[in-house]
Amino acid sequence: MYEYAIAWEWLAFAARWFHVITAIAWIGSSFYFIALDLGLVKRPHLPPGANGEEWQVHGGGFYHIQKYLVAPAQMPEHLTWFKYESYFTWISGFLMLCILYYGGADLFLIDRHVLDISPPVAILISLGSLALGWVVYDLLCKSPLGRNTWGLMAVLYVVLVFMAWGYTQLFTGRAAFLHLGAFTATIMSANVFMIIIPNQKIVVADLIAGRVPDPKYGQVAKQRSLHNNYLTLPVIFFMLSNHYPLSFGTQFNWVIAALVFLMGVTIRHWFNTTHARKGRPTWTWIVTVILFILIMWLSTVPKLLTGETDTAAVAPAFQQFAGDPHFPAVKQLVSTRCSMCHAAEPVYEGIVRPPNGVMLENDAEIAAHAREIYIQAGRSHAMPPGNITDITPDERKLLVAWFESAVEGKKQ
């Protein structure tokens, strides 16, 4: 069992780095070509069929790039395809989903206080949602609504918000955000695999056969590429969100997710407008900051929404936490709910070392990690994963009262 757990951990490590490498390659090439496309300038001297050109300087040299909106008059001698970055990003991401969330469904995927289901059922729901997402998205794009780019994007946003809410009704908060990222990434990668590359292959085949390619293939591919452009930043956020429990582990996590999608739009709009040489719309950054402040406000579950006291988390020195009147009860709570994993020798099945090296076995260790306990298990439900140890709402309130009492005590 020990060797199996270690091997599984290294498999997760390898899959994560594989995913990081391929994602950087995909996102990098995607952002570059979007910027290139928006910066193209149409000049009189361009050859027939060329839609624009761009001069760039990098690495000690100059690059002269021309774009043909449909295709050149004849097939070029060498053609570089950009597709495997997308394919392997999705494959490596799905591999990570299988290793971490399907392999550890009881711990990371299922929260029986949200929905009491078995691991096989949870996995089937997960797989079904990813497949259904692509089908619904593709049908919307091919419907009459697809001819209205911005109207289509508005409807797609509603779908994404619904999925954000739906995932939080099915899985742990952490898994809900991860699945929202996987849902979006599946649409993006399927756009490349099912639409963009096949359309480009049709154009190439027409060139080889001496036929004039139909412009519609390029137009459809460009629309899907535009969607991918605006979805990229939210996907990155959701893939990294497991490090930030105040985003996924709070009551209004699905609203936070909806606002994250809007932040992705505002940020990309600034870059797209700038690359197209249409000005620098600084208002997009103002809106982004407002959205982020709203997210921070929602994550603290303010009194206006829940009736609870809204106390800001601060980061004081830790030496007084063990002396707070709440500490004996907190120590007992941590011992029964947390230390089976956060110990020098964890007793929870499948865990061979304390997660992130955090041990909570004595007064000093508990006090030293007071802020993390407060955020991860008090203010949010990130810990225990899936509430596997059945920590109660009253116990979470105790952790909040302990931390905030100690902080107030240090102020006096």
N, C-alpha and C positions, 0 to 999 in steps of 0.2 A: 504493500500500500504506500509506503514512504517513497519508494522509487517511482511508482506510478504518479504520485502527486508532483514530484520534482520534474519528471518528464513532461507532464501536462503544463506545468508552469513555464518551462522552456519553450514548449510549443506555442503558448500564448505570447511569449516574448517575441519569438520569431515572426508570428503572424502580425503582431502589432508593428514591428519594424518594416515588414514587407508592405503593410498598409500605408505607413507613413511615407515610404519611398515612392510608391506608385501614386499616392495622392498628391505629393509635391509635384511630380512630373505632370500629372493631369491638370492640376489647377494652374501650374506655371504656364503650360502651353495654352490653356484655355484663356487665361487673362492676357497673355501676349497677343494672341490672334484677335481677341475682341478689341484690344487697344489698336492693333495694326489696322483692322478693318475700319474702325471709326476715324482713323487718321489719314486714310487714303484721300488723295487729291486728284481730281480729274483734270487733265491738261490736254491741250490740242494736239501735241506731238505723240500721244499714246498710239500704239498699234491697234488695228481693228479688233474690236471685242474686249479690249482692256477697259476696265471701269474706273481705275485709279492707280496712283503710284505713291510710294513713300520712300524718302531717303532717311536712313538711320545710321547712327555711328555707335560703335561698341567694340571693345576689345582691340582698339588700335586700328580699326578699319571702317570703311563706309559700306553700307548695304543699300542696294537699289532694288526695291520690291514692287512688282506690278501684280494687280489682281484682275482676273477675268471673271466677270459676274456669272457667266454660265460656263464657258470653257474656251480655250484657245482654238485656233483653226485646225490644229493637228495635235496629236498626242505627243507630249514632251518625251525626251529620251529617258529621263529619270524622274520619278514621282515619289515623294515622301508622304506616307500616310500617317496621320495622327489618330490612332484608335486604341492601341494596346494599353496606353496609359489608363484610359477609362475602364477597359475590361478588367485589368488586373487590380485596379483600385476597388472595384465592386467585388471581385472574387476574394481578395484579401480581407475586405470588410465583412463579407458574409462568413468567411472562415473565423474571424474574431467573434462574430455573433454566435456561431455554433460553439466555439470553445468556451466563451465566458458566460453567455446567457442561456444557451441550450444545455451545455454541460453542467452549469451551475444554476439551473432553473429555480430550485428551491431557495437559493440564497439571493440571487440577483434579479430574477425575472418575476417571480410570484410574490405578491404581498397578500396574504390570506385575509388581512383586514380590509383590503380593497376588493378582491374577488377570490373566493376560495375555489381554486381549480387545480387539477393535477398537472404535472410537468408536460405530459404528452399533449394535453388540451391546450396549454399555454403556447407550446411550440407550434401547434397547428394554427392557432389564431395568429401568431406572429407571421408565419409563412404566408397564410392566406391574405393577410392585410397588405403585405408587400406586393403580391401578385395582383390583387384587386386594385391597388393604387395605380399601377401602370395601366390596367385595362380601362379604368374610369378616365384617367388623364388622357389616354390616347383617343378614346371615343369623343371626349370634349374637343380635342384639337381637330379632329376630322369632321366634327359637326358644323353646321352653319355658323355657330358662335366662333369657330376657329378663324374665320375671316376678319374678325375684329380683335386685333392683337391685345389691346389694353382691356377690352371687355372680357376676353378669355382669361387674362391674368388675374382680373378681379374675382372671377368665378373660381379659379384655381386657388386663390388665397382663401376663399371661404372653405374650400375642401380641406386645405391644410390646417385651418383653425379647427375644423370639425375633427380631424384626425388627432390634433393635439389634445383636445378634450377627450376623445375616445380612448386614446392610449392611457391617459391617466385614470380611466375607469377600469382598466384591465390589468395593468402591471404596476410594479414599483415606480416611483417617480424617476429614478435613475434609468430604468429600462424604458419608460415612456419616452424620455428625451432621446435616448439612443435609438429607439425605433422610429421616432419622427425623423431623425437624421437618415436612418437606413431607408425609410419610405421615400424621402426626397432624393437620396442618392440613387435608389433603384430607378426612379423616373429619369434622372439625368443620364445614367449609364445606358438605360434602355433607349433613350433618345439617340445616343450615338450608335448603338448596336442595331436597332430596329429601323431607324429612319435616316439619320445623317449619312452614315457610311453606305448603306444600300443605295440611297439616292445618288451619291457620288459615283458608285460603281456603275449605275445606269448611264450616267454622263460619260464615263470613261469608255464603256462599251459602245456608245453611240459614236464617239470619236474614232475608235478603232475601226468601226464599220463604215466610217465616212458619212454618218448621218449628223444632222444639226440637232444638238441636245435641246430638250424642252426646258424652258426657263423655270417651270413650276417646281422641278426637283430642287433647284437651288433655293427657291423662295421658301419652300417647306422646311428645308434643312436650316435655313437662317432663322426661322421662327423658333424652332426647337433649340437652337444654339442660344438665342436670346433668353429663353426660359432658363437654360442651364446657367447662363451668366448671372442672373438675379438670384438663383437658388444656392450658389456656391458658398457664400459667406454664412448663411444660416446653417448649412450642413456642417461646416467646420465648427461652429459654435456647439451644435448638438453632439458632435463627436467628442468634444473636449469638456462637455458640461458635467461629466461625472466627477470632476475635480471641484465643482462649485455647488454644494448642496443647497445653498440659499436660492439657487435657480430652479432645481428640479424637485427639492424635497419639501416645498411649502404648499400651502392651501391653494394658491392661485398660480400654480406652475403652468397650467395650460394657457392662461392669459399671458404669462411671461413669454411662453413659446410663440404666441401670436405676435407679440411685439418684436421679438427677435427677427421674425420674417420681415417686418416693416423696416427694421434697422438695416437689414441686408439690402433692401431696395434703395433706401436713402443713400447709403454709402456707395453702392454701385452706380447710382445715378450721378453722383459727383464725378466719379472716375470716367464714366462713359461720356458725360458732357464735356469734361476737360479734354479727353482724348479726341473727341470730335471737333475740338477747337471752337466750341460754342459758348465759351465763358467758363467761369468757376462759380457754380451756384453754392455760395457759402451757407445758404439757408438749409441745405441738406444736413450739414453738420450740426446746426442749431437744433433741428428736428431730432437728429440722432441722439444728441445729449439729453434732450427732454425725454425721449423714449427710454433711455438708459436710467435716468433718474426715476422715472415711473416704475421701471422694473425693480430698482432697489427698494422703492417704497412698498411695492406689492410683496416683495420677498420678506419684509419684516412683519407682515400681517398686522397692519395698524388698527388701532382701536375703532376707527370709523367703520371698518368693515367687519370686525369680529367681536368687538366689545372688550378685547384684551388690551392691557397696557402696552403702549408702544415705547419700548426702551431700547435705545441704540446700543449695539454690542461694541464694547471697547476692548482694548488690549492692554490691561494693566500688568504689573509684575505679578508673578504667581505665588509668592511666598505666603500670602495671607489666606489663600483659599482653604487650606487645611484647618485654619482656625475659625472659619465661619460656623455659626450655629447649625447650619443645614448639613455640614460635612459628614457627620456620622451616618445620617440617612442616605446621603449621596454615595458614600463609600460602600454601604451595603447594597445599594442599587447597582452600582458599577460591578461589584463582585458577582452579582447574580445574573446581570444582563449583558455584560461586556467582556469579562475577563476569561471566558472560555476560549475566546479567540485572541484577545490582547494580553497574552501571557508569554513568558519565556518558552513554555512548552504547551502550546494550545491543545485543548482536548476536543475541539470541534472537528468532526470527521472531514478529512480532505484538506485541512489547514495545518501546515507543518511549521509555520513560523508566524509571528504576529504581523498582521497586515500593516504595511508601511513602517514596520519596526516599532510600532506604538505598543507599549506595555502598560497595563493599568492594574498592577498587582499590589501596590502599596500607596501610602499617603502622598509621598513625594511625586510618584508617577502620575497619580490622578490630578494632583494640584498643578503639575507642570503642563498637563494637557487640558486644563479647564476650559480654555477658549474653544478648542476643537470639540470637546464634549458638548459644550453649550450650543455650538452651531450645528454639529452633525446629528445630535440626538435630542437637543432641547428645542432650539428654534426651528429645526427641520426634522424630517423623518428619514434622513439619509442613512442613519444608523439606528439599530442594527439593520443590515441589508434585508429588505423584505420583511422587516420586523420579526425576524426569525425567532427571537427570544421573547416575543409578546410583551414588549414594554408598553405600559399603559399611558393614556393621556395625562393622568395625574403624576405619573413618574417623570414624564417630560417636563411638566410644570415645576416639579421639584428641582430639576437640573437648571431650569431657567432662573428660578428664585435663588438658588445657591450662587450662581455666577453673578447675577445682578446685585445681590446683597453684598457679596464680597467686593464688587466694583464700587458700590456706593460707600461701603465702609472705608475703602482706601481713599476716597475723595475727601472724607471728613478729617 
